[in-house]
Amino acid sequence: MKQLLIFRRTTALLLAGLFLLGPATAISARAEVTEKGLFGLVEISSDNLAALPHWLKVKASFPLLANAASKCDDRIEDCQSQQMTLWRTKIAELQRSPKRIQMQEINRFLNGWKYIPDDVEASPGSPWASPLEFLSNGGGSKDFAVMKYISLKELGFDPDSMRIVIANDVLRNKVHAVLSVSQQGKRYVLDSLNDTILEERFVNYYVPLYSVNENTRWAHIPIDFLTAQDAAGSNTND
């Protein structure tokens, strides 16, 4: 019976992952289940990003940002905008700072950009702004998270230690995006609504729906979903 329960549990996880992230998961070259993922939820990872076309479009724009940043660094007169100049100045200023200070300052600095309420949707079809668009115009919560991701990556953070997280904000009853960063065994939340970075264990009002970085995407499964599946399996085999 135990093996059957494990099978039911794994099947439920995979079906939930397919539901949240689309059929592309089925053809992924790698899919893994982690019991204790972000915010304590079970999560399914996949290296197939095809279910997130808007994220792929943003990712494809990274070289354009890098090229514009390089020109700005070489000659201030070639900076595309005042916002680009400010961003490049902040990156240079933080190059030798400790990781914790870099996270804190990038979060606070970018939170000063124009916020455009966007009611971020959990659907992978929801549009994303490119980093260059964000620098010029501001954006929604997911665009803040992307810009923080890029900024920390430039400061030497491993992309695999960071995720853009689309979550349900249970306090405001809406979907919101944050950046999750793992450092020295702890997870930190960088939020456009808070200039202070917080350890994930102190943030209990976000329930992640899916998360992504350049290499991987994750579906997040509520514990009560798994409990219900286990209970159903136990009842069936009593």
C-alpha positions in Angstrom: 0.0 0.0 0.0 2.9 2.3 0.8 4.2 2.0 -2.8 0.7 2.8 -4.1 0.5 5.9 -2.0 3.9 7.0 -3.3 2.7 6.4 -6.8 -0.5 8.4 -6.2 1.5 11.2 -4.6 4.0 11.4 -7.5 1.3 11.2 -10.1 -0.7 14.0 -8.4 2.5 16.2 -8.3 3.2 15.6 -12.0 -0.4 16.4 -13.0 -0.4 19.5 -10.9 2.8 20.6 -12.5 1.3 20.0 -16.0 -1.8 22.0 -15.0 0.2 25.0 -13.7 2.9 25.2 -16.3 1.4 23.6 -19.4 2.0 20.5 -21.6 5.6 21.3 -22.4 6.6 19.7 -19.1 5.7 16.3 -20.6 8.5 16.6 -23.1 11.1 18.1 -20.7 14.5 16.5 -20.7 14.6 16.9 -16.9 11.9 17.0 -14.3 12.4 16.7 -10.5 10.2 16.8 -7.4 11.5 18.6 -4.3 9.7 18.1 -1.0 10.8 21.3 0.7 10.9 24.0 -2.0 10.2 27.8 -1.8 8.1 28.8 1.1 8.0 25.2 2.3 5.9 24.0 -0.7 6.6 20.9 -2.7 7.8 21.8 -6.2 8.4 20.3 -9.6 11.3 21.5 -11.6 11.7 21.4 -15.4 14.4 22.6 -17.7 11.9 23.1 -20.6 11.0 26.8 -20.7 8.8 26.6 -23.7 5.7 27.0 -21.6 6.8 30.6 -20.7 7.2 32.3 -24.1 7.1 35.9 -22.6 9.9 35.0 -20.2 11.9 33.6 -23.1 11.4 36.8 -25.0 12.7 38.8 -22.0 15.6 36.4 -21.6 16.5 36.9 -25.3 16.7 40.6 -24.7 19.5 40.3 -22.1 22.3 40.8 -24.7 20.7 44.1 -25.9 20.8 45.3 -22.3 24.4 44.1 -21.9 25.4 45.9 -25.1 23.8 49.2 -24.0 25.4 48.9 -20.5 28.8 48.3 -22.0 28.5 51.4 -24.2 27.4 53.4 -21.2 30.3 52.1 -19.1 32.8 53.0 -21.8 31.5 56.5 -22.4 28.9 58.3 -20.3 27.8 60.3 -23.4 26.7 57.0 -24.9 24.3 56.1 -22.1 20.8 55.7 -23.6 19.1 57.5 -20.8 19.5 59.1 -17.4 18.0 55.9 -15.9 20.7 53.8 -17.6 23.4 56.1 -16.2 22.0 55.8 -12.7 21.8 52.0 -12.9 25.4 51.7 -14.2 26.6 54.0 -11.5 24.9 51.9 -8.8 26.3 48.6 -10.2 29.9 50.1 -10.2 29.4 51.4 -6.7 28.4 48.0 -5.3 31.0 45.8 -7.1 33.2 45.3 -4.0 30.4 45.3 -1.4 29.4 42.2 0.6 26.6 40.1 -0.9 24.1 41.1 1.8 24.7 44.8 1.1 24.4 44.2 -2.7 21.0 42.6 -2.2 19.8 45.3 0.1 21.0 48.2 -2.0 19.8 46.7 -5.3 16.4 46.1 -3.8 16.1 49.6 -2.4 17.5 51.3 -5.4 15.3 49.6 -8.0 12.2 50.1 -5.8 12.6 53.8 -6.6 11.6 53.1 -10.3 8.1 53.9 -11.4 5.6 51.2 -10.4 2.9 50.4 -12.9 0.1 48.3 -11.3 -0.3 45.3 -13.5 -2.3 42.8 -11.5 0.2 40.1 -12.5 -1.5 37.0 -13.7 -0.5 33.5 -12.8 -0.9 32.6 -16.5 2.3 32.1 -18.4 0.7 34.2 -21.2 1.0 37.4 -19.1 3.4 39.9 -20.8 6.8 40.8 -19.4 8.7 44.0 -20.0 12.3 43.9 -21.3 14.9 45.3 -18.9 15.6 48.2 -21.3 11.8 49.0 -21.3 11.8 48.8 -17.5 14.7 51.2 -17.1 13.0 53.7 -19.3 9.4 53.3 -18.2 9.2 51.3 -15.0 6.9 48.3 -14.8 5.0 45.9 -12.7 6.1 43.6 -9.9 7.5 40.9 -12.2 9.5 43.5 -14.1 11.1 44.7 -10.9 12.0 41.1 -10.1 13.6 40.6 -13.5 15.7 43.8 -13.2 16.9 42.8 -9.7 17.8 39.3 -11.0 19.9 40.9 -13.8 21.5 43.4 -11.5 22.6 40.8 -9.0 23.8 38.4 -11.7 26.0 41.2 -12.9 27.4 41.6 -9.4 28.4 38.0 -9.4 25.4 36.1 -8.1 24.9 32.6 -9.5 21.7 32.6 -11.7 20.8 29.2 -10.2 20.6 30.8 -6.8 17.9 33.2 -7.9 14.3 32.8 -9.1 11.6 35.2 -10.2 8.5 34.0 -8.2 4.9 34.5 -9.2 2.9 34.1 -6.0 -0.5 34.6 -4.6 -0.5 37.5 -2.0 -3.0 36.2 0.5 -3.0 39.6 2.4 -4.0 41.6 -0.7 -5.8 38.8 -2.5 -3.9 39.3 -5.7 -1.0 37.8 -7.6 2.4 39.4 -7.1 6.0 38.8 -8.2 9.1 38.8 -6.1 12.8 37.8 -6.4 14.0 34.9 -4.3 17.7 34.7 -3.6 19.6 31.8 -1.9 22.7 32.8 0.0 24.7 30.7 2.6 21.8 28.3 3.2 19.2 31.0 3.6 16.5 32.3 1.2 15.8 36.0 0.9 12.8 37.8 -0.6 13.4 41.0 -2.6 10.0 42.7 -3.0 9.0 45.8 -4.8 6.6 46.5 -1.9 9.4 46.5 0.7 12.8 48.2 0.7 14.0 45.7 3.4 15.1 42.3 2.3 13.5 39.6 4.5 14.4 35.9 5.1 11.8 33.7 3.5 11.0 32.1 6.8 9.6 35.5 8.0 7.4 35.9 4.9 4.2 33.9 5.3 1.8 35.8 3.1 3.0 34.7 -0.4 2.1 31.3 -1.8 4.2 30.6 -4.9 2.4 29.5 -8.1 5.4 29.1 -10.3 9.0 30.4 -10.4 11.7 30.7 -13.1 15.3 31.6 -13.9 17.3 31.3 -17.1 17.7 27.6 -16.8 14.8 26.1 -14.9 11.1 26.6 -14.1 9.2 25.3 -11.1 5.6 24.5 -10.3 4.7 24.8 -6.6 2.2 22.5 -5.0 0.3 23.3 -1.7 0.9 20.8 1.1 -2.9 20.5 1.6 -3.2 19.2 -2.0 -0.8 16.4 -1.2 -2.4 15.6 2.1 -5.8 15.3 0.3 -4.2 12.9 -2.2 -2.6 10.8 0.5 -5.9 10.7 2.4 -7.8 9.6 -0.8 -5.2 6.8 -1.3 -5.5 5.6 2.3 -9.3 5.5 2.1 -9.3 3.6 -1.1 -7.0 0.9 0.3 -8.4 0.5 3.8 
